[in-house]
Amino acid sequence: MRALAIVNPAAGKRKAPLVWQRVAAEIDGLREWECVMTERAGHARELAASASASGYERVVAVGGDGTICEVANALAHTDTTLAMIPVGTGNDCSASLGVPSDPLGAARLALSGTPRAIDLGFVKTVQTRMYFVNVAGFGFDAEVAWRVNRMPRLTGGTLPYIGGVLQTLLRYRSPRMRIRADSRLIERRVFLVAVANQPSYGGGMRIAPDARSDDGELDVCIVSDLSRLEVLRLVPRMYSGGHVGHPAVELCRVRELTVEAERGVRCQADGELVGDLPASFGVEPGALRCVTAPVDRPSF
């Protein structure tokens, strides 16, 4: 199998190259793979696109959700398979797909796992159009993503997101939005909207517990305007999916969603900022070949 590992040297508090060296040394099949390091934002997408055009069968993203998202954007609607070795801050995308958090386990799956087709969501703003593997959103969560991306990466997992939530909460005001979810129109002040292809983001926050990346739909979580105190009560419950049923929380499934707001509102996709509202979202079923855990195995 002709395969290329794309390593983000900044991922995992700059430990991603060492992780790759370790797994390549311990797993025989990986020694035959080529390896390249990214040099800037967007470089993983360029490298993956070149690999696909050159006939590589598999591209392995060694990094976090942002690296996976870049590679997925290059490999969408191609015959080249995406695999992943998670070495990021949250690693929600790989967790949702059942990829082991242990690098050796993930590397073995990347080497021998059978690919399957998964859906990709897409978002279109004035600034760009891009695919997302995991979760896109706008409002409070995009503001948090903006702050987390500016923080020094001293730790991974949930802690950076909690810090971003607390910082954002001090200044954020819920804007009035006009949302069209398929044929339904929603107009109100909105705290956040998450458009989910998979269940979790934010280092394990199960924002859309029933989302699946193979059902041809997007799960949308709309959280209406809340007081700061109620936000502090609600956010911890989101990590278990316990926010479902809260009076301010509404979940629905859609094929298309469009939104505009009374003022500038940031939008994110897989933790990366993609511009401001207005925006439109949709899903392309089976758009990506991806190595995942067997479909009969729970993702969590």
Protein Blocks (a to p, Z undefined) as FASTA:
>chain_A
ZZdddddfkgghhplmmmmmmmmmmmmklmmpccdddfbehklmmmmmmmmmnopabdcd
eddfklmmmmmmmmgoiabdcdddddbfkommmmmnopafblklmmmmmmmmccdddddd
ddddfkbccddfkbgcehjllmmmmmmmmpccfbghjllmmmmmmmmmmmgccdddddde
hjbccddddfbdcddfbfbeehipafblmbcfklopacddddddddfklmmmmmmmmmno
pmgopakbccdddfbdcdddfbdcdddeehiaebjcdddddddehkbccddddfkbcfZZ
